[in-house]
Amino acid sequence: MTEITATTTATKSRAANVGLWTLQVLLAAVYAFSAFGKLTADAQNVAGFEAMGLGTTGMYLIGALELAGAIAMFVPRLTGLAALCFVALMIGAVTITWIAVGGALVVIPATVGVLAAVVAWGRRDSTRRLLAQLRR
């Protein structure tokens, strides 16, 4: 009976890990694509950030954070913390989008934020270990 439970737990753990890696790759692609437009000063991004009152400085800063986070999605030690930072970034994106534009456009950052929250929760043990190591 114990052997079956251990096998079932290992299978579920493996499936969860594969699912989290899939989400991590998806998030990395979304954020890398998003960062590219910001860091290359795409006209639509410039106009959007000007309309939100963040200007080009805000655009470049957020683009750099998105690119750094996209890279961190592939570094196991940093993944949980990066996902947690993405959650905070998406809370800001939802808030600013709601204030500046409103309506249905809020769904996009909200959905990405929920996916980042799933990864942050799934990788919370690595975040705890990283923070414990930094406190030493």
Solvent accessible surface area in square Angstrom, and as a share of the most:
residue,aa,sasa,rsa
1,M,194,0.87
2,T,111,0.64
3,E,140,0.63
4,I,125,0.63
5,T,79,0.46
6,A,61,0.47
7,T,83,0.48
8,T,62,0.36
9,T,81,0.47
10,A,62,0.48
11,T,83,0.48
12,K,139,0.59
13,S,67,0.43
14,R,177,0.65
15,A,64,0.50
16,A,58,0.45
17,N,64,0.33
18,V,85,0.49
19,G,34,0.32
20,L,20,0.10
21,W,82,0.29
22,T,86,0.50
23,L,34,0.17
24,Q,1,0.00
25,V,74,0.43
26,L,86,0.43
27,L,1,0.00
28,A,5,0.04
29,A,58,0.45
30,V,57,0.33
31,Y,4,0.01
32,A,40,0.31
33,F,167,0.70
34,S,34,0.22
35,A,0,0.00
36,F,137,0.57
37,G,12,0.12
38,K,19,0.08
39,L,65,0.33
40,T,77,0.45
41,A,40,0.31
42,D,63,0.33
43,A,84,0.65
44,Q,150,0.67
45,N,37,0.19
46,V,41,0.24
47,A,62,0.48
48,G,30,0.29
49,F,14,0.06
50,E,96,0.43
51,A,86,0.67
52,M,61,0.27
53,G,65,0.63
54,L,64,0.32
55,G,18,0.18
56,T,56,0.32
57,T,110,0.64
58,G,14,0.14
59,M,0,0.00
60,Y,95,0.36
61,L,108,0.54
62,I,36,0.18
63,G,0,0.00
64,A,50,0.39
65,L,91,0.45
66,E,7,0.03
67,L,73,0.36
68,A,61,0.47
69,G,8,0.08
70,A,5,0.04
71,I,107,0.54
72,A,13,0.10
73,M,0,0.00
74,F,104,0.44
75,V,59,0.34
76,P,86,0.54
77,R,139,0.51
78,L,69,0.34
79,T,1,0.00
80,G,1,0.01
81,L,54,0.27
82,A,11,0.09
83,A,0,0.00
84,L,94,0.47
85,C,76,0.46
86,F,5,0.02
87,V,31,0.18
88,A,65,0.50
89,L,38,0.19
90,M,18,0.08
91,I,111,0.56
92,G,30,0.29
93,A,30,0.24
94,V,40,0.23
95,T,66,0.39
96,I,55,0.28
97,T,21,0.12
98,W,157,0.55
99,I,136,0.69
100,A,50,0.38
101,V,94,0.54
102,G,15,0.15
103,G,51,0.49
104,A,84,0.65
105,L,94,0.47
106,V,20,0.12
107,V,94,0.54
108,I,112,0.57
109,P,17,0.11
110,A,39,0.30
111,T,69,0.40
112,V,20,0.12
113,G,10,0.10
114,V,95,0.54
115,L,50,0.25
116,A,0,0.00
117,A,41,0.32
118,V,69,0.40
119,V,0,0.00
120,A,13,0.10
121,W,171,0.60
122,G,32,0.31
123,R,41,0.15
124,R,87,0.32
125,D,72,0.37
126,S,14,0.09
127,T,14,0.08
128,R,142,0.52
129,R,156,0.57
130,L,15,0.07
131,L,65,0.32
132,A,46,0.35
133,Q,79,0.35
134,L,123,0.61
135,R,193,0.71
136,R,227,0.83
